[in-house]
Amino acid sequence: MPAGTEEDLRRTLRRLDGRSYPAYRDLKGNWRLPPYTLAVRRVQGDPFAAPSNLAVILDPSTAGFETPAFSTPPRRVGLSCLLARTFAGAAQRTRGRRAGSGKSGEIGMADPGQVVLANTAVIVGDDGSIEARFTVGLPAAGRRILGRTAERLLLDTLNALVERSLLARAHTPTEIARHVEANEDADCLRGQIHARGLVAFVADGSLLPRRSGVDDRPLPGDRATPFESPPGLRVTLERPNGPPVTGMGIPRGVTLLVGGGYHGKSTVLDAVARGVYNHRPGDGRELVVTDPTAMRVQAEDGRSVAGVDISPFIGKLPGGQDTTAFSTPNASGSTSQAAAIVEALEAGSRLLLIDEDTAATNFMIRDRRMQALVKSDDEPITPFIDRVRALYEDTGTSTVLVIGGSGDYLDVADRVLAMIRYRPHDVSGAAREVAAAHPTGRLASRGGVAWPSRHRVPDPRSVNPRRGRREQHIKVRDRRTVDFGNDRIELGGVRQIVSRSQTRAIALALVHARKFMGEAMAVEDILDSLGESLERRGLDVLDSNRRGDLAVPRVQDIAAALGRLRTLNLIGEGK
């Protein structure tokens, strides 16, 4: 069906004026509205329902961006997030203009926030074309179409939004260059850390503190202390769009972050955890990069666990339950943290990030007095302190750990960083002297450890998005919670998910992953196939409706969601 013209759209909207709301379905299709094409892809059935899905498509000459802005994939992603953020902000400012019942008149786009991720809100082609996907609440009075109001919305308000956000002339050349170059630089820095024997890099001058726990924007510069690397850990990395960058390199192995309360330990760990993503210019963390497989793990009382081998940390339980294939609908703090670590290894993580504030104490440490009081035969838990070195030496998995309450960890650390008034100091030498001068008398666990070799094979029938007559019921309530079929997946303990768009993509990825599940497909095989599919076909492989509210997830976070699906069952016992 050929695209309609601007005049065709005007006539259609005037014809629909006053009709019942479902008649808006006549808008579906493409409309040529120079200088762009408007695609109406899904029309809501009611003014109070989820808004309609639309897209604006601009050819390269209309968008007007110079080749350097889209010449590489990182630059295209940087430009995409700039345009999405600008459009979303401009659309938000129109929200106060009521245009009828329910969501009438609302225009919305998924805002990338502080991170820079490939997304479906704005897609920049390798030829400089632009496709922007957004939602519109089509106007109505009650359930009667307000055709003239819709005409002004789609032909005037929307056109103004496009002019102010999606065209090159809406942005200064300097602004465009900053966004595309910052994203390319961050990718380049992250690509160097492995060869340098590092797990993370924090550039000097970075501003790490955030405004609050619910506001990811940077603390204003006059209230934040710029980061400064300890001399012994300072390294220099190259970047393509500026001079070399100096900062703190965190080497592989076991690293402790110690210091008094409120001196910045958790702030550094938070920045390292978010360093798996790139950040927008002005965020303060643009030059903080981390091994992309890093997983932040914590205790999660009450989460479900399906067939995880937690035996390196938890021996036979009093009821005789075998922990080489541990399952429970209601894990304790210690068993949940053990499961999270093993699941991270299964998903290919090479770096664990742990903050004692969110860890299970009995999982992290058992001191000499408690060892004397509770005999080893009566204690199934082998604490993390007795496994953290073997975890690195046997599997190559490093750990960065915030610890303020147990000096026993000084015995197993490769390096110790003390945060003093928001600045890191390398106190590794002093820590070794303290450990030698003040032996704890603690008895370390003897013998080697058999790290899990069991390969879990999910039953695709247990990953079922169906609900009632609906083949697929997925409802993202917020970043932490998603309804999946008849189940609800709680993701509050998966701390590196940054947006609802990522959560939605994770839920849809679980549906897509069912295509790879079967008798011979273990979790790690499924993740490999899923990652390859996303890399090759993009986020639209997850949703044929081409919606604009998806952001690329990491396979580690998809695996974490799978592990928290309460309906998850395994095929056989695995091997």
C-alpha positions, -999 to +999 in steps of 0.1 A: +000+000+000+015+033-010+022+060+016-004+087+020+003+124+016+000+152+042-033+162+026-045+126+028-037+126+065-056+159+071-086+146+052-086+113+072-084+130+106-112+154+097-133+125+085-127+107+118-136+137+139-164+127+163-164+090+154-159+062+179-123+058+191-116+025+173-119+043+140-084+057+146-073+023+131-076+040+097-044+059+105-022+027+104+004+029+077+029+054+063+023+091+056+047+113+037+049+145+057+078+164+042+105+165+054+099+130+069+077+099+068+054+093+096+047+056+103+017+047+125+024+011+136+000+003+164-032+022+173-045+021+208-080+008+212-090+033+239-079+067+251-070+053+285-050+024+270-012+023+263-005+051+238-001+043+201+033+034+185+045+058+158+079+065+141+094+093+122+118+083+094+143+108+080+166+102+050+202+112+053+199+144+034+170+155+055+186+146+088+217+165+077+244+149+099+280+149+086+297+115+080+319+117+112+288+116+133+278+081+121+310+066+107+314+039+133+290+019+155+300+036+187+295+070+171+261+060+159+251+048+194+264+081+209+244+101+183+213+079+189+213+086+226+218+123+221+188+125+198+166+103+220+174+123+251+167+156+233+134+143+218+123+128+251+130+160+270+112+182+245+082+158+244+081+159+282+077+196+281+046+193+260+029+170+286+011+199+304-011+206+273-043+186+279-058+174+246-088+153+258-095+122+279-070+097+293-036+099+277-048+122+249-021+144+235+008+128+253+040+122+232+066+101+248+100+085+240+122+063+262+149+085+277+184+069+278+192+088+310+229+089+319+240+057+301+247+053+264+233+021+251+221+008+218+184+013+218+153+013+197+141+048+205+163+063+179+181+042+153+209+058+133+217+041+101+252+036+087+242+060+059+231+087+084+194+080+082+173+084+113+143+064+126+128+077+158+102+056+176+078+071+202+043+069+216+013+092+211-019+094+230-044+100+202-069+127+213-105+120+223-133+134+243-146+105+262-143+078+235-151+101+206-122+111+183-110+147+184-099+147+148-089+184+146-069+182+178-051+151+164-044+170+132-026+198+152-008+172+173+005+151+143+011+179+119+022+208+140+034+197+175+052+166+162+068+186+134+081+211+159+096+182+180+114+168+150+128+202+141+140+208+177+156+174+183+162+150+153+178+173+127+215+181+127+207+218+127+190+214+161+224+207+176+257+225+175+286+207+158+304+208+191+276+191+209+273+164+183+311+158+183+312+156+221+286+128+222+299+107+194+335+110+205+329+104+242+312+071+233+339+060+209+366+069+235+349+049+262+347+018+240+384+022+232+394+025+268+374-006+278+390-025+249+425-019+265+420-030+301+422-067+295+455-065+277+468-043+305+459-069+331+431-047+346+395-053+355+386-016+357+399+019+350+388+052+367+402+083+351+417+111+372+392+140+375+361+117+373+331+129+394+317+097+409+291+107+435+254+108+424+228+132+435+209+105+454+201+068+453+172+076+429+188+103+409+217+091+387+228+125+377+262+137+390+265+156+422+273+192+413+310+198+409+312+222+439+300+194+462+320+165+447+357+156+451+373+148+417+389+113+416+426+111+419+445+079+414+471+066+439+505+070+423+512+032+424+481+023+405+482+052+380+482+040+343+478+058+310+454+046+283+450+059+247+419+072+231+411+081+195+396+116+201+418+132+226+451+130+245+460+099+266+440+095+298+456+088+332+438+072+361+436+043+385+438+008+370+425-019+392+445-051+384+431-086+383+430-105+415+414-097+449+411-059+457+397-046+489+381-011+493+384-002+530+380+030+551+357+048+574+320+052+568+310+079+544+344+082+529+335+069+494+340+031+493+306+023+480+306+053+456+337+038+440+322+004+438+290+018+423+310+036+396+330+005+388+297-015+386+282+011+362+315+011+342+302-018+322+282+009+303+293+041+286+280+075+299+269+107+284+292+137+283+290+157+316+280+126+336+314+125+354+319+088+347+326+091+309+361+077+314+353+050+340+353+016+323+350-019+336+353-055+323+319-058+305+312-092+322+314-078+357+285-088+380+276-072+413+263-099+436+245-097+469+223-116+493+186-118+483+165-134+509+135-151+494+146-154+458+141-187+439+170-209+428+168-237+403+194-265+403+225-245+410+257-262+423+265-241+454+286-269+469+319-248+468+303-226+495+275-246+510+279-283+521+252-307+529+224-291+548+208-305+580+179-319+561+203-338+538+196-316+507+222-321+481+238-287+473+253-298+440+219-292+425+203-268+449+168-257+443+145-236+466+116-211+461+128-192+492+166-189+495+184-176+526+209-148+524+238-172+523+224-196+498+212-168+475+246-151+475+263-185+468+238-191+439+244-156+425+282-162+423+279-195+406+253-181+382+276-153+374+304-177+366+280-197+344+272-165+325+308-159+318+316-132+344+353-126+351+348-100+378+326-100+410+317-068+428+306-072+464+296-046+491+295-060+526+264-038+533+244-060+509+261-093+516+252-121+540+275-118+570+277-156+576+285-161+540+314-136+540+332-145+572+334-168+602+360-156+627+382-177+651+359-174+680+329-186+661+350-214+646+358-225+681+322-223+693+305-239+663+324-270+651+331-274+614+309-305+612+279-285+623+286-256+599+277-262+562+289-228+550+324-223+537+327-185+538+337-164+509+370-155+526+381-191+521+372-192+484+380-158+470+417-166+463+408-200+447+381-183+427+408-161+411+436-187+409+414-216+396+389-197+374+405-164+367+376-145+383+387-114+401+368-097+430+365-061+441+351-060+477+340-032+499+349-043+534+350-022+566+342-046+594+365-076+590+403-073+589+405-110+583+402-103+545+437-086+547+452-121+546+437-129+512+439-096+493+463-088+465+459-051+471+441-028+496+428+006+487+418+029+516+392+056+509+401+087+530+380+118+525+369+105+490+404+099+478+419+064+473+452+055+489+471+023+482+477+008+516+486-027+505+520-026+522+506-013+555+478-039+553+503-067+551+522-053+580+490-051+601+480-087+591+515-099+602+515-079+635+479-089+644+473-125+635+436-135+639+442-171+646+415-179+621+416-214+606+413-213+568+394-240+550+417-268+541+418-287+508+410-277+472+376-268+458+357-284+429+342-255+410+309-264+394+311-284+361+274-292+361+257-277+330+221-267+337+197-274+309+165-253+311+132-268+302+116-244+276+081-253+288+090-237+322+099-204+305+064-197+295+051-162+288+015-173+282-012-161+304-048-172+299-056-168+262-027-145+256+003-161+240+026-136+256+019-115+287+049-093+296+043-062+318+072-042+330+061-025+362+094-007+368+132-014+364+130-040+391+098-059+384+083-076+354+053-098+350+062-128+328+032-150+320+018-161+353+050-154+372+066-122+384+104-118+382+119-096+409+152-080+397+159-057+426+191-077+434+204-074+398+219-040+405+234-033+370+201-031+352+197+007+346+163+013+330+128-001+322+139-003+286+166-028+296+141-047+318+117-050+289+144-062+266+155-088+292+119-102+294+116-104+257+150-120+255+138-148+277+110-154+252+135-153+223+158-177+242+132-204+242+141-209+205+176-221+216+164-243+245+164-281+242+179-313+254+215-304+246+214-267+253+229-257+287+225-221+300+259-210+287+251-224+252+217-205+252+234-173+262+260-177+235+233-182+209+212-154+223+241-130+223+250-139+187+214-133+176+213-099+192+246-089+178+237-100+143+201-089+141+197-061+166+170-055+192+142-058+167+148-096+168+131-095+202+099-077+190+084-078+155+063-047+164+094-025+162+086-007+195+109+021+207+113+012+244+141-014+243+177-010+253+204-036+248+208-059+279+239-079+289+237-116+287+248-117+324+216-098+333+194-120+311+209-150+329+202-134+362+165-129+352+163-165+340+176-177+374+150-157+392+121-171+372+101-191+398+087-214+372+121-224+359+127-262+357+156-281+344+158-311+320+172-341+338+200-336+363+226-321+338+262-332+337 
